[in-house]
Amino acid sequence: MTRPTLPRSPRPPFPHFRLLALASLFLLAVLSLLLDMREAALAAIGAILSLSSTPRPAP
């Protein structure tokens, strides 16, 4: 006889995905500013702001 299992909450495949995405977008923004690519830098900064301002779901 098998034991009933409780449904698990879905976990992201990589737990620090948001931090990794923010760090890579920050590096993209810095490199774009250094290479004088303003449009790419503004797009990266906009993506950073949209990622960092989204509320996290409550546990």
Backbone hydrogen bonds, N-H to C=O, Kabsch-Sander energy under -0.5 kcal/mol:
donor,donor_aa,acceptor,acceptor_aa,energy
17,F,14,F,-1.5
20,L,16,H,-2.3
21,A,17,F,-2.6
22,L,18,R,-2.5
23,A,19,L,-2.4
24,S,20,L,-2.3
25,L,21,A,-2.3
26,F,22,L,-2.3
27,L,23,A,-2.2
28,L,24,S,-2.1
29,A,25,L,-2.3
30,V,26,F,-2.4
31,L,27,L,-2.7
32,S,28,L,-2.3
33,L,29,A,-2.2
34,L,30,V,-2.3
35,L,31,L,-2.1
36,D,33,L,-1.1
37,M,32,S,-3.4
38,R,36,D,-0.7
41,A,37,M,-2.0
42,L,38,R,-2.8
43,A,39,E,-2.1
44,A,40,A,-2.3
45,I,41,A,-2.6
46,G,42,L,-2.3
47,A,43,A,-2.1
48,I,44,A,-2.3
49,L,45,I,-2.4
50,S,46,G,-2.1
51,L,47,A,-2.2
52,S,48,I,-2.6
53,S,49,L,-1.3
